[in-house]
Amino acid sequence: MSSGDPRYRNKSAEKTLMTFERQILRKIFGPVLEDNRWRMRSNVELEKLHTDINIPAFVKLQRGIQNGWMMQENN
């Protein structure tokens, strides 16, 4: 396959898009605390979370939790 071949460009674009998607998912779901150490989620964990969770609902929940914490800290 040469770089001018449309199949090559589609595979390359797909790989780039998947990498970008994982970066965004890592920001949405955040790191994991294990044995008092923070670590990034693996691609497998991100894929499982992505298929199991409604992302907009998850983000709204996280915002609500953060807002609740902020309100409690201000009081």
NORJOWO-V754901 format. One line per field, one symbol per residue. phi: phi as a letter, one per 40 degrees, with the letter a starting at -180 (. if undefined). psi: psi as a letter, one per 40 degrees, with the letter a starting at -180 (. if undefined). burial: I if it has 9 or more other ideal C-beta (glycine too) atoms within 8 Angstrom, else O. A space follows every 50 residues. Layout:
phi->???
psi->???
burial->???
//
This chain:
phi->.ccccdcccccccccccccccccccccccgcbcbfgbcaccccccccccc ccbcddccccccccccccccccccc
psi->hieehddddddddddddddddddddddddaihhhffhiiiiidddddddd ddihdddddddddddddddddddd.
burial->OOOOOOOIIOOOOOOOOOOOOIOOIIOIIOOIOOOOOOOOIOOOIIOOII OOOOOOOIIOOOOOOOOOOOOOOOO
//
